[in-house]
Amino acid sequence: MPNPQPKAAQSRSRRFARGLVDWIKSLVVIAAIMIPIRASIADWCDVPTGSMEPTILPGDRIAVNKLAYGLRVPLTDWWVTHWDKPAPGEVVVLHSPKDGVRLVKRLIARPGDTIELRNQHLYINGLASAYSNLPTRWLDETVPDHASRWPAAAFAREQIAGRSHAVMARTPEGVARTFGPITVPPGQYFVMGDNRDLSGDSRIFGFVPEDKIVGRSPGVAISFNPDRYYTPRFDRFFLGFD
């Protein structure tokens, strides 16, 4: 009698091959759907540094709305159409004009605005931005360990173009505390980090061309604490920005 084992082995091999092909096809379909979505519609961005503290903490993964200002050709900087412009006070994701690294910053001034910083106080078009005390309750709810995380920091709530947000200062030897006045050229924007003394931003790399702005971030999607073995920070899940 013929040995049935070789046929059984061949049948298993064919089933495995068909399963593998189906699995690869599924991956291709998923990639074909997800790549354009992440490239042109919605994405997320890991934040490894503290340049946007206290608003964004290292370990936050923020949502990015890439349709906030218009539609681009996927995987390019080419615009298909615009329907809005970045506005002062918004949290934006951009590619650094210096080295192309993806960054998260606060948009401070737009084309034609004249900006000046006097000892950490912003003046836009000659008008002083309003500052007020940042309530301890806000820090307690948003960053429960703020007292140990930033023992010597100073906090304030800054208002720009009708929008307010938290800012902080940590050291007198930080990034430039006084500059300007300077006028933002056409098609360019000026950005800063909320952690004013420890942020690489337009004070260092200059103005940001509009096509380098990827999208607007509405808030934190999920968050993991790098100081505690990346345990989830559930209190920061789905946390909206000011």
C-alpha positions as CSV (number, residue, x, y, z in Angstrom):
1,M,0.0,0.0,0.0
2,P,1.3,3.6,-0.7
3,N,2.4,5.5,2.3
4,P,-0.3,8.3,3.0
5,Q,2.1,10.4,5.1
6,P,3.8,12.3,2.2
7,K,0.4,13.3,0.8
8,A,-0.8,14.4,4.2
9,A,2.4,16.4,4.6
10,Q,2.0,18.0,1.2
11,S,-1.6,18.9,2.0
12,R,-0.5,20.6,5.3
13,S,2.2,22.5,3.4
14,R,-0.4,23.7,0.8
15,R,-2.8,24.8,3.5
16,F,0.1,26.7,5.3
17,A,1.1,28.4,2.1
18,R,-2.5,29.4,1.3
19,G,-2.8,30.7,4.9
20,L,0.4,32.6,4.6
21,V,-0.6,34.2,1.3
22,D,-4.0,35.2,2.7
23,W,-2.2,36.7,5.7
24,I,0.1,38.7,3.5
25,K,-2.8,39.9,1.4
26,S,-4.6,41.1,4.6
27,L,-1.5,43.0,5.7
28,V,-1.2,44.6,2.2
29,V,-4.8,45.7,2.3
30,I,-4.4,47.1,5.9
31,A,-1.3,49.0,4.9
32,A,-3.0,50.3,1.7
33,I,-5.7,51.7,3.9
34,M,-3.6,52.9,6.9
35,I,-0.7,54.6,5.1
36,P,-2.9,57.2,3.3
37,I,-4.9,57.8,6.4
38,R,-1.8,58.4,8.6
39,A,-0.2,60.4,5.8
40,S,-3.1,62.8,5.0
41,I,-6.0,62.4,7.5
42,A,-5.0,61.5,11.1
43,D,-1.9,60.3,12.9
44,W,-0.3,60.2,16.3
45,C,3.0,61.5,17.5
46,D,5.2,60.3,20.4
47,V,6.6,63.1,22.6
48,P,10.0,62.1,24.1
49,T,11.1,65.4,25.5
50,G,9.8,68.1,27.9
51,S,9.8,71.1,25.6
52,M,6.0,71.4,25.9
53,E,5.8,70.9,29.6
54,P,3.5,71.4,31.5
55,T,1.0,70.9,28.7
56,I,2.6,67.8,27.2
57,L,4.8,65.4,29.2
58,P,7.5,63.0,28.0
59,G,5.7,59.7,27.2
60,D,2.5,61.3,25.9
61,R,1.3,60.1,22.6
62,I,-0.7,63.0,21.0
63,A,-3.4,62.8,18.3
64,V,-2.7,64.8,15.1
65,N,-5.4,66.1,12.9
66,K,-3.8,66.4,9.4
67,L,-7.0,67.7,7.9
68,A,-7.0,70.7,10.2
69,Y,-5.7,73.1,7.5
70,G,-6.3,71.3,4.3
71,L,-5.6,68.1,2.2
72,R,-2.2,67.0,1.1
73,V,-1.0,64.4,-1.4
74,P,-0.1,61.4,0.8
75,L,3.5,61.2,1.8
76,T,4.4,64.6,0.4
77,D,4.2,68.3,1.4
78,W,2.1,69.1,-1.6
79,W,-1.3,70.7,-0.9
80,V,-4.3,69.6,-2.8
81,T,-6.4,72.4,-1.2
82,H,-6.5,74.6,1.9
83,W,-9.5,75.4,4.1
84,D,-7.9,76.9,7.2
85,K,-4.7,78.5,8.5
86,P,-2.7,77.8,11.6
87,A,-3.8,80.2,14.4
88,P,-1.8,81.6,17.4
89,G,-2.3,79.5,20.5
90,E,-2.8,76.2,18.7
91,V,-0.6,73.1,19.4
92,V,0.9,72.1,16.0
93,V,3.1,69.3,14.7
94,L,5.8,70.3,12.3
95,H,9.0,69.3,10.6
96,S,11.9,71.3,11.8
97,P,13.2,73.6,9.1
98,K,16.7,72.9,10.4
99,D,16.9,69.1,10.2
100,G,13.4,67.7,9.3
101,V,12.8,66.2,12.8
102,R,9.1,66.1,13.7
103,L,8.4,68.5,16.6
104,V,5.4,69.6,18.7
105,K,5.2,73.3,19.5
106,R,2.8,76.1,20.3
107,L,2.1,78.4,17.4
108,I,2.8,82.0,18.5
109,A,2.7,84.3,15.5
110,R,1.6,84.1,11.9
111,P,2.7,85.9,8.7
112,G,2.8,89.6,9.1
113,D,2.8,89.6,12.9
114,T,5.5,91.4,14.8
115,I,6.7,89.5,17.8
116,E,8.8,90.6,20.8
117,L,9.8,88.8,24.0
118,R,10.7,90.9,27.0
119,N,12.0,88.9,30.0
120,Q,9.6,86.0,29.0
121,H,6.6,88.2,28.3
122,L,5.3,88.1,24.8
123,Y,4.3,91.2,22.8
124,I,2.5,90.6,19.5
125,N,1.9,93.5,17.2
126,G,2.8,95.8,20.1
127,L,0.2,94.4,22.4
128,A,1.3,92.6,25.6
129,S,0.0,89.1,26.1
130,A,-2.0,88.6,29.3
131,Y,-0.5,86.5,32.1
132,S,-2.2,85.2,35.3
133,N,-1.5,82.7,38.0
134,L,-1.8,79.0,37.0
135,P,-4.2,77.4,39.5
136,T,-2.7,74.7,41.6
137,R,-5.8,72.7,41.0
138,W,-5.0,72.6,37.2
139,L,-1.5,71.2,38.0
140,D,-2.9,68.7,40.5
141,E,-5.4,67.4,38.0
142,T,-3.1,67.5,34.9
143,V,0.3,66.6,36.4
144,P,-0.3,65.1,39.9
145,D,3.5,64.8,40.6
146,H,4.3,68.4,39.6
147,A,5.8,69.3,42.9
148,S,8.5,66.6,42.7
149,R,8.9,66.8,38.9
150,W,9.5,70.6,38.8
151,P,10.4,71.7,42.4
152,A,11.8,75.1,41.4
153,A,9.6,76.0,38.3
154,A,7.4,79.0,37.9
155,F,4.1,78.7,36.2
156,A,1.6,81.0,34.5
157,R,-1.4,81.1,32.2
158,E,-0.6,82.9,29.0
159,Q,-3.2,84.4,26.7
160,I,-2.6,84.8,23.0
161,A,-5.3,85.9,20.5
162,G,-8.1,84.9,22.9
163,R,-6.7,81.5,23.7
164,S,-5.0,80.7,27.0
165,H,-2.6,78.0,27.9
166,A,-0.1,77.0,30.6
167,V,3.6,78.0,30.4
168,M,6.5,77.4,32.7
169,A,10.0,78.8,33.4
170,R,12.7,76.7,35.0
171,T,16.1,78.3,34.8
172,P,17.5,81.8,34.1
173,E,20.1,80.2,31.8
174,G,17.6,78.8,29.3
175,V,16.7,79.8,25.8
176,A,16.6,83.5,24.9
177,R,14.2,85.3,27.3
178,T,14.4,88.6,25.4
179,F,14.5,89.2,21.6
180,G,12.9,91.3,18.9
181,P,10.9,92.9,17.7
182,I,10.9,90.8,14.5
183,T,8.2,90.5,11.8
184,V,7.2,87.1,10.6
185,P,7.7,86.9,6.8
186,P,4.9,85.8,4.3
187,G,4.3,82.1,4.4
188,Q,6.2,81.6,7.6
189,Y,5.2,81.0,11.3
190,F,6.8,81.5,14.7
191,V,6.6,78.7,17.2
192,M,7.7,78.2,20.8
193,G,7.5,75.5,23.5
194,D,5.4,76.0,26.6
195,N,8.5,75.1,28.6
196,R,10.1,78.4,27.7
197,D,13.6,77.8,29.1
198,L,14.1,74.3,27.7
199,S,12.7,74.3,24.2
200,G,14.4,74.2,20.8
201,D,12.0,76.4,18.8
202,S,11.9,79.4,16.5
203,R,14.2,81.2,18.8
204,I,16.9,78.7,17.6
205,F,15.9,77.4,14.2
206,G,14.0,80.4,12.9
207,F,10.6,80.7,11.2
208,V,8.7,77.7,10.0
209,P,7.4,77.5,6.4
210,E,3.7,76.7,6.2
211,D,4.4,73.5,4.2
212,K,6.4,72.2,7.2
213,I,3.3,72.3,9.5
214,V,1.9,68.8,9.5
215,G,-1.3,69.4,11.4
216,R,-3.0,70.5,14.7
217,S,-3.1,68.4,17.8
218,P,-6.3,68.4,19.9
219,G,-4.8,66.6,22.8
220,V,-3.2,63.5,24.3
221,A,-4.5,60.1,23.1
222,I,-2.6,57.8,25.5
223,S,0.3,58.3,27.9
224,F,3.0,56.1,29.4
225,N,5.4,57.1,32.2
226,P,9.0,56.6,31.1
227,D,10.2,57.1,34.7
228,R,8.1,54.2,35.9
229,Y,8.8,51.5,33.3
230,Y,6.3,53.0,30.9
231,T,3.3,52.2,33.0
232,P,0.1,53.8,31.7
233,R,-0.9,57.2,32.9
234,F,-4.6,56.7,32.7
235,D,-5.4,60.2,34.0
236,R,-3.8,61.6,30.8
237,F,-5.7,59.4,28.3
238,F,-7.9,61.5,26.0
239,L,-6.7,64.7,27.7
240,G,-7.6,67.8,25.6
241,F,-5.3,70.8,25.2
242,D,-6.3,74.4,26.1
